[in-house]
Amino acid sequence: MSVATNFKPDYETYLHRIGRCGRFDKLGYTFNLIGSERDFNIMKDIEEYFRHPIDEIIIEAISNLEPDQE
């Protein structure tokens, strides 16, 4: 598991850091804690750069997750 905070617009470094949580054919999870509009915009830029959507979970909605979404 990886928890990312303090985002920088360096896409390859971001990918390297989150990639460390799922190695050796193991499933890994990354949680990006967004605390500002700047961080939100960087995450949107990262999504666009890699052409891969990043699922958003609102803190208030965590208790509503189904077992297969955990």
Jmol script that loads the backbone (N, CA, C; Angstrom):
load data "model"
ATOM      1  N   MET A   1       0.851  -1.168   0.000  1.00  0.00           N
ATOM      2  CA  MET A   1       0.000   0.000   0.000  1.00  0.00           C
ATOM      3  C   MET A   1       0.896   1.231   0.000  1.00  0.00           C
ATOM      4  N   SER A   2       0.464   2.226  -0.725  1.00  0.00           N
ATOM      5  CA  SER A   2       1.172   3.496  -0.809  1.00  0.00           C
ATOM      6  C   SER A   2       0.178   4.611  -0.508  1.00  0.00           C
ATOM      7  N   VAL A   3       0.612   5.590   0.264  1.00  0.00           N
ATOM      8  CA  VAL A   3      -0.204   6.773   0.531  1.00  0.00           C
ATOM      9  C   VAL A   3       0.585   7.967   0.026  1.00  0.00           C
ATOM     10  N   ALA A   4       0.013   8.673  -0.946  1.00  0.00           N
ATOM     11  CA  ALA A   4       0.712   9.798  -1.570  1.00  0.00           C
ATOM     12  C   ALA A   4       0.149  11.126  -1.072  1.00  0.00           C
ATOM     13  N   THR A   5       1.041  12.013  -0.717  1.00  0.00           N
ATOM     14  CA  THR A   5       0.695  13.382  -0.330  1.00  0.00           C
ATOM     15  C   THR A   5       1.745  14.301  -0.940  1.00  0.00           C
ATOM     16  N   ASN A   6       1.526  15.588  -0.874  1.00  0.00           N
ATOM     17  CA  ASN A   6       2.513  16.560  -1.351  1.00  0.00           C
ATOM     18  C   ASN A   6       2.925  16.280  -2.798  1.00  0.00           C
ATOM     19  N   PHE A   7       2.003  16.470  -3.708  1.00  0.00           N
ATOM     20  CA  PHE A   7       2.215  16.132  -5.109  1.00  0.00           C
ATOM     21  C   PHE A   7       3.079  17.148  -5.832  1.00  0.00           C
ATOM     22  N   LYS A   8       3.924  16.607  -6.712  1.00  0.00           N
ATOM     23  CA  LYS A   8       4.724  17.436  -7.598  1.00  0.00           C
ATOM     24  C   LYS A   8       4.383  17.024  -9.026  1.00  0.00           C
ATOM     25  N   PRO A   9       4.402  17.962  -9.947  1.00  0.00           N
ATOM     26  CA  PRO A   9       4.037  17.619 -11.327  1.00  0.00           C
ATOM     27  C   PRO A   9       5.154  16.888 -12.070  1.00  0.00           C
ATOM     28  N   ASP A  10       5.735  15.875 -11.445  1.00  0.00           N
ATOM     29  CA  ASP A  10       6.763  15.038 -12.059  1.00  0.00           C
ATOM     30  C   ASP A  10       6.145  13.654 -12.241  1.00  0.00           C
ATOM     31  N   TYR A  11       5.605  13.427 -13.415  1.00  0.00           N
ATOM     32  CA  TYR A  11       4.788  12.245 -13.655  1.00  0.00           C
ATOM     33  C   TYR A  11       5.558  10.937 -13.482  1.00  0.00           C
ATOM     34  N   GLU A  12       6.772  10.878 -13.980  1.00  0.00           N
ATOM     35  CA  GLU A  12       7.535   9.634 -13.898  1.00  0.00           C
ATOM     36  C   GLU A  12       7.908   9.295 -12.450  1.00  0.00           C
ATOM     37  N   THR A  13       8.212  10.302 -11.637  1.00  0.00           N
ATOM     38  CA  THR A  13       8.502  10.056 -10.219  1.00  0.00           C
ATOM     39  C   THR A  13       7.252   9.546  -9.515  1.00  0.00           C
ATOM     40  N   TYR A  14       6.100  10.136  -9.825  1.00  0.00           N
ATOM     41  CA  TYR A  14       4.838   9.674  -9.242  1.00  0.00           C
ATOM     42  C   TYR A  14       4.623   8.199  -9.583  1.00  0.00           C
ATOM     43  N   LEU A  15       4.796   7.847 -10.862  1.00  0.00           N
ATOM     44  CA  LEU A  15       4.598   6.464 -11.291  1.00  0.00           C
ATOM     45  C   LEU A  15       5.571   5.528 -10.575  1.00  0.00           C
ATOM     46  N   HIS A  16       6.811   5.932 -10.443  1.00  0.00           N
ATOM     47  CA  HIS A  16       7.806   5.105  -9.753  1.00  0.00           C
ATOM     48  C   HIS A  16       7.407   4.873  -8.295  1.00  0.00           C
ATOM     49  N   ARG A  17       6.971   5.917  -7.623  1.00  0.00           N
ATOM     50  CA  ARG A  17       6.616   5.798  -6.203  1.00  0.00           C
ATOM     51  C   ARG A  17       5.401   4.911  -5.987  1.00  0.00           C
ATOM     52  N   ILE A  18       4.355   5.103  -6.785  1.00  0.00           N
ATOM     53  CA  ILE A  18       3.164   4.273  -6.568  1.00  0.00           C
ATOM     54  C   ILE A  18       3.378   2.854  -7.064  1.00  0.00           C
ATOM     55  N   GLY A  19       4.271   2.683  -8.034  1.00  0.00           N
ATOM     56  CA  GLY A  19       4.544   1.353  -8.560  1.00  0.00           C
ATOM     57  C   GLY A  19       5.206   0.432  -7.555  1.00  0.00           C
ATOM     58  N   ARG A  20       5.809   0.993  -6.543  1.00  0.00           N
ATOM     59  CA  ARG A  20       6.496   0.189  -5.537  1.00  0.00           C
ATOM     60  C   ARG A  20       5.512  -0.584  -4.651  1.00  0.00           C
ATOM     61  N   CYS A  21       4.239  -0.217  -4.659  1.00  0.00           N
ATOM     62  CA  CYS A  21       3.290  -0.897  -3.767  1.00  0.00           C
ATOM     63  C   CYS A  21       2.779  -2.201  -4.365  1.00  0.00           C
ATOM     64  N   GLY A  22       2.893  -2.407  -5.654  1.00  0.00           N
ATOM     65  CA  GLY A  22       2.418  -3.636  -6.275  1.00  0.00           C
ATOM     66  C   GLY A  22       3.524  -4.282  -7.089  1.00  0.00           C
ATOM     67  N   ARG A  23       4.424  -4.963  -6.416  1.00  0.00           N
ATOM     68  CA  ARG A  23       5.560  -5.562  -7.109  1.00  0.00           C
ATOM     69  C   ARG A  23       5.505  -7.077  -7.023  1.00  0.00           C
ATOM     70  N   PHE A  24       6.291  -7.712  -7.876  1.00  0.00           N
ATOM     71  CA  PHE A  24       6.423  -9.171  -7.884  1.00  0.00           C
ATOM     72  C   PHE A  24       5.066  -9.845  -8.070  1.00  0.00           C
ATOM     73  N   ASP A  25       4.301  -9.326  -9.030  1.00  0.00           N
ATOM     74  CA  ASP A  25       2.975  -9.869  -9.368  1.00  0.00           C
ATOM     75  C   ASP A  25       1.983  -9.820  -8.213  1.00  0.00           C
ATOM     76  N   LYS A  26       2.190  -8.926  -7.272  1.00  0.00           N
ATOM     77  CA  LYS A  26       1.258  -8.746  -6.149  1.00  0.00           C
ATOM     78  C   LYS A  26       0.398  -7.517  -6.407  1.00  0.00           C
ATOM     79  N   LEU A  27      -0.830  -7.576  -5.943  1.00  0.00           N
ATOM     80  CA  LEU A  27      -1.748  -6.453  -6.058  1.00  0.00           C
ATOM     81  C   LEU A  27      -1.381  -5.396  -5.028  1.00  0.00           C
ATOM     82  N   GLY A  28      -1.384  -4.143  -5.428  1.00  0.00           N
ATOM     83  CA  GLY A  28      -1.080  -3.053  -4.507  1.00  0.00           C
ATOM     84  C   GLY A  28      -2.104  -1.943  -4.647  1.00  0.00           C
ATOM     85  N   TYR A  29      -2.202  -1.139  -3.636  1.00  0.00           N
ATOM     86  CA  TYR A  29      -3.143  -0.019  -3.633  1.00  0.00           C
ATOM     87  C   TYR A  29      -2.394   1.268  -3.330  1.00  0.00           C
ATOM     88  N   THR A  30      -2.827   2.335  -3.968  1.00  0.00           N
ATOM     89  CA  THR A  30      -2.292   3.661  -3.681  1.00  0.00           C
ATOM     90  C   THR A  30      -3.453   4.571  -3.336  1.00  0.00           C
ATOM     91  N   PHE A  31      -3.289   5.318  -2.269  1.00  0.00           N
ATOM     92  CA  PHE A  31      -4.269   6.316  -1.867  1.00  0.00           C
ATOM     93  C   PHE A  31      -3.612   7.680  -1.984  1.00  0.00           C
ATOM     94  N   ASN A  32      -4.244   8.555  -2.747  1.00  0.00           N
ATOM     95  CA  ASN A  32      -3.763   9.919  -2.924  1.00  0.00           C
ATOM     96  C   ASN A  32      -4.610  10.826  -2.048  1.00  0.00           C
ATOM     97  N   LEU A  33      -3.996  11.430  -1.063  1.00  0.00           N
ATOM     98  CA  LEU A  33      -4.726  12.332  -0.177  1.00  0.00           C
ATOM     99  C   LEU A  33      -4.641  13.736  -0.747  1.00  0.00           C
ATOM    100  N   ILE A  34      -5.766  14.219  -1.262  1.00  0.00           N
ATOM    101  CA  ILE A  34      -5.830  15.523  -1.917  1.00  0.00           C
ATOM    102  C   ILE A  34      -6.297  16.544  -0.895  1.00  0.00           C
ATOM    103  N   GLY A  35      -5.456  17.543  -0.642  1.00  0.00           N
ATOM    104  CA  GLY A  35      -5.789  18.530   0.376  1.00  0.00           C
ATOM    105  C   GLY A  35      -5.905  19.942  -0.139  1.00  0.00           C
ATOM    106  N   SER A  36      -5.742  20.117  -1.454  1.00  0.00           N
ATOM    107  CA  SER A  36      -5.818  21.471  -2.003  1.00  0.00           C
ATOM    108  C   SER A  36      -6.236  21.404  -3.469  1.00  0.00           C
ATOM    109  N   GLU A  37      -6.643  22.534  -3.979  1.00  0.00           N
ATOM    110  CA  GLU A  37      -7.001  22.611  -5.398  1.00  0.00           C
ATOM    111  C   GLU A  37      -5.775  22.336  -6.264  1.00  0.00           C
ATOM    112  N   ARG A  38      -4.611  22.779  -5.802  1.00  0.00           N
ATOM    113  CA  ARG A  38      -3.359  22.539  -6.530  1.00  0.00           C
ATOM    114  C   ARG A  38      -3.118  21.034  -6.677  1.00  0.00           C
ATOM    115  N   ASP A  39      -3.232  20.276  -5.572  1.00  0.00           N
ATOM    116  CA  ASP A  39      -3.054  18.828  -5.617  1.00  0.00           C
ATOM    117  C   ASP A  39      -4.078  18.174  -6.541  1.00  0.00           C
ATOM    118  N   PHE A  40      -5.317  18.636  -6.471  1.00  0.00           N
ATOM    119  CA  PHE A  40      -6.377  18.094  -7.323  1.00  0.00           C
ATOM    120  C   PHE A  40      -6.022  18.295  -8.796  1.00  0.00           C
ATOM    121  N   ASN A  41      -5.545  19.484  -9.131  1.00  0.00           N
ATOM    122  CA  ASN A  41      -5.183  19.779 -10.520  1.00  0.00           C
ATOM    123  C   ASN A  41      -3.995  18.939 -10.982  1.00  0.00           C
ATOM    124  N   ILE A  42      -3.028  18.723 -10.101  1.00  0.00           N
ATOM    125  CA  ILE A  42      -1.891  17.869 -10.460  1.00  0.00           C
ATOM    126  C   ILE A  42      -2.366  16.445 -10.714  1.00  0.00           C
ATOM    127  N   MET A  43      -3.279  15.931  -9.879  1.00  0.00           N
ATOM    128  CA  MET A  43      -3.790  14.578 -10.096  1.00  0.00           C
ATOM    129  C   MET A  43      -4.529  14.472 -11.422  1.00  0.00           C
ATOM    130  N   LYS A  44      -5.277  15.493 -11.773  1.00  0.00           N
ATOM    131  CA  LYS A  44      -5.969  15.491 -13.067  1.00  0.00           C
ATOM    132  C   LYS A  44      -4.954  15.498 -14.210  1.00  0.00           C
ATOM    133  N   ASP A  45      -3.869  16.246 -14.049  1.00  0.00           N
ATOM    134  CA  ASP A  45      -2.805  16.263 -15.063  1.00  0.00           C
ATOM    135  C   ASP A  45      -2.146  14.891 -15.185  1.00  0.00           C
ATOM    136  N   ILE A  46      -1.926  14.221 -14.052  1.00  0.00           N
ATOM    137  CA  ILE A  46      -1.333  12.879 -14.063  1.00  0.00           C
ATOM    138  C   ILE A  46      -2.266  11.900 -14.767  1.00  0.00           C
ATOM    139  N   GLU A  47      -3.550  11.989 -14.476  1.00  0.00           N
ATOM    140  CA  GLU A  47      -4.556  11.160 -15.155  1.00  0.00           C
ATOM    141  C   GLU A  47      -4.465  11.335 -16.665  1.00  0.00           C
ATOM    142  N   GLU A  48      -4.412  12.565 -17.089  1.00  0.00           N
ATOM    143  CA  GLU A  48      -4.360  12.870 -18.519  1.00  0.00           C
ATOM    144  C   GLU A  48      -3.044  12.396 -19.135  1.00  0.00           C
ATOM    145  N   TYR A  49      -1.946  12.615 -18.444  1.00  0.00           N
ATOM    146  CA  TYR A  49      -0.627  12.235 -18.959  1.00  0.00           C
ATOM    147  C   TYR A  49      -0.555  10.733 -19.222  1.00  0.00           C
ATOM    148  N   PHE A  50      -1.030   9.925 -18.266  1.00  0.00           N
ATOM    149  CA  PHE A  50      -0.969   8.474 -18.405  1.00  0.00           C
ATOM    150  C   PHE A  50      -2.198   7.890 -19.098  1.00  0.00           C
ATOM    151  N   ARG A  51      -3.176   8.735 -19.393  1.00  0.00           N
ATOM    152  CA  ARG A  51      -4.422   8.291 -20.041  1.00  0.00           C
ATOM    153  C   ARG A  51      -5.054   7.133 -19.271  1.00  0.00           C
ATOM    154  N   HIS A  52      -5.096   7.320 -17.954  1.00  0.00           N
ATOM    155  CA  HIS A  52      -5.661   6.295 -17.077  1.00  0.00           C
ATOM    156  C   HIS A  52      -6.452   6.988 -15.966  1.00  0.00           C
ATOM    157  N   PRO A  53      -7.731   6.648 -15.829  1.00  0.00           N
ATOM    158  CA  PRO A  53      -8.530   7.313 -14.797  1.00  0.00           C
ATOM    159  C   PRO A  53      -8.094   6.913 -13.388  1.00  0.00           C
ATOM    160  N   ILE A  54      -8.182   7.854 -12.477  1.00  0.00           N
ATOM    161  CA  ILE A  54      -7.896   7.614 -11.067  1.00  0.00           C
ATOM    162  C   ILE A  54      -9.224   7.732 -10.330  1.00  0.00           C
ATOM    163  N   ASP A  55      -9.651   6.633  -9.715  1.00  0.00           N
ATOM    164  CA  ASP A  55     -10.936   6.637  -9.013  1.00  0.00           C
ATOM    165  C   ASP A  55     -10.895   7.583  -7.822  1.00  0.00           C
ATOM    166  N   GLU A  56     -11.993   8.283  -7.626  1.00  0.00           N
ATOM    167  CA  GLU A  56     -12.107   9.221  -6.518  1.00  0.00           C
ATOM    168  C   GLU A  56     -13.023   8.639  -5.448  1.00  0.00           C
ATOM    169  N   ILE A  57     -12.575   8.680  -4.212  1.00  0.00           N
ATOM    170  CA  ILE A  57     -13.399   8.268  -3.074  1.00  0.00           C
ATOM    171  C   ILE A  57     -13.476   9.451  -2.126  1.00  0.00           C
ATOM    172  N   ILE A  58     -14.678   9.912  -1.896  1.00  0.00           N
ATOM    173  CA  ILE A  58     -14.899  11.006  -0.959  1.00  0.00           C
ATOM    174  C   ILE A  58     -14.908  10.410   0.451  1.00  0.00           C
ATOM    175  N   ILE A  59     -14.245  11.037   1.384  1.00  0.00           N
ATOM    176  CA  ILE A  59     -14.129  10.504   2.749  1.00  0.00           C
ATOM    177  C   ILE A  59     -15.481  10.073   3.308  1.00  0.00           C
ATOM    178  N   GLU A  60     -16.505  10.880   3.126  1.00  0.00           N
ATOM    179  CA  GLU A  60     -17.823  10.550   3.663  1.00  0.00           C
ATOM    180  C   GLU A  60     -18.390   9.285   3.040  1.00  0.00           C
ATOM    181  N   ALA A  61     -17.900   8.887   1.858  1.00  0.00           N
ATOM    182  CA  ALA A  61     -18.455   7.738   1.150  1.00  0.00           C
ATOM    183  C   ALA A  61     -17.733   6.435   1.468  1.00  0.00           C
ATOM    184  N   ILE A  62     -16.666   6.457   2.224  1.00  0.00           N
ATOM    185  CA  ILE A  62     -15.897   5.243   2.488  1.00  0.00           C
ATOM    186  C   ILE A  62     -16.750   4.162   3.144  1.00  0.00           C
ATOM    187  N   SER A  63     -17.620   4.525   4.054  1.00  0.00           N
ATOM    188  CA  SER A  63     -18.438   3.517   4.740  1.00  0.00           C
ATOM    189  C   SER A  63     -19.458   2.873   3.806  1.00  0.00           C
ATOM    190  N   ASN A  64     -19.677   3.435   2.620  1.00  0.00           N
ATOM    191  CA  ASN A  64     -20.651   2.885   1.679  1.00  0.00           C
ATOM    192  C   ASN A  64     -20.033   1.927   0.662  1.00  0.00           C
ATOM    193  N   LEU A  65     -18.742   1.643   0.757  1.00  0.00           N
ATOM    194  CA  LEU A  65     -18.095   0.765  -0.213  1.00  0.00           C
ATOM    195  C   LEU A  65     -18.618  -0.659  -0.097  1.00  0.00           C
ATOM    196  N   GLU A  66     -18.762  -1.295  -1.242  1.00  0.00           N
ATOM    197  CA  GLU A  66     -19.116  -2.705  -1.286  1.00  0.00           C
ATOM    198  C   GLU A  66     -17.835  -3.509  -1.057  1.00  0.00           C
ATOM    199  N   PRO A  67     -17.949  -4.763  -0.611  1.00  0.00           N
ATOM    200  CA  PRO A  67     -16.746  -5.562  -0.338  1.00  0.00           C
ATOM    201  C   PRO A  67     -15.781  -5.651  -1.515  1.00  0.00           C
ATOM    202  N   ASP A  68     -16.266  -5.712  -2.757  1.00  0.00           N
ATOM    203  CA  ASP A  68     -15.363  -5.818  -3.903  1.00  0.00           C
ATOM    204  C   ASP A  68     -14.726  -4.487  -4.278  1.00  0.00           C
ATOM    205  N   GLN A  69     -15.086  -3.405  -3.626  1.00  0.00           N
ATOM    206  CA  GLN A  69     -14.495  -2.099  -3.885  1.00  0.00           C
ATOM    207  C   GLN A  69     -13.429  -1.752  -2.855  1.00  0.00           C
ATOM    208  N   GLU A  70     -13.257  -2.571  -1.856  1.00  0.00           N
ATOM    209  CA  GLU A  70     -12.280  -2.281  -0.799  1.00  0.00           C
ATOM    210  C   GLU A  70     -10.887  -2.610  -1.252  1.00  0.00           C
TER     211      GLU A  70
END
end "model"
wireframe off; spacefill off
backbone 0.3
color backbone group
